[in-house]
Amino acid sequence: MKKLLISVSTLAFVTALIVAPSQQSRLAKAEDKPAKSSKSRQAEKPDQAAIKRARKIVNSLDNIFKQTIVLITDKYVHDESDFAAGSAAVLLFKNISESGDNKVRLIDATGEPYDPANVAKDKFEKTGLERLKSGAELYEQVVAMDGKPFLRTLTPVPVVMKKCVMCHPHYKDAKDGEPIGAISYTVPIE
């Protein structure tokens, strides 16, 4: 357990160094706050090259995070008393979200979240989960927060290992490739 927490902490630190912009976040709870005026809702439209760069960041983060969850599960989760990889992911995502402009969180798609906080919190996430459950590979939207453009993306998290059922017995009936969760990203478009 101690070795896992050290590994997760180290990974969180390294990831934060790689992906965190130099300035502190101004979006602490932007997902929970409506825009204050039509001016703040209408940021300048970002060009396609900037959107493409933001998509590349999301793709890189998604690849790193999903491989990390699988690696933690494979190497450190052996029985129900072990620290769950999903719990490690939630902690990692919280640390990353608090340390920079990139926001990321794990969302349940089954209706039986391991942690009650891991549910879709806004229209974007709710609509995105519906689309992912209908077979979409991802769901994204360019939005403005505090007058700045952001790319919001939801990617599916399917069951990829039998070990997942140890902590989530309701996953045993999940079909191949069916999303049991999603990762929600909010990334600045620069």
Secondary structure, 3 states (H helix, E strand, C coil): CHHHHHHHHHHHHHHHHHHCCCCCCCCCCHHHCCCCCHHHHCCCCCCHHHHHHHHHHHHHHHHHHHHHHHHHHHHHCCCCCCCCHHHHHHHHHHHHHHHCCCEEEEEECCCCCCCCCCCCCCHHHHHHHHHHHCCCCCEEEEEEECCEEEEEEEEEEECCCCCHHHHCHHHHHCCCCCEEEEEEEEEECC
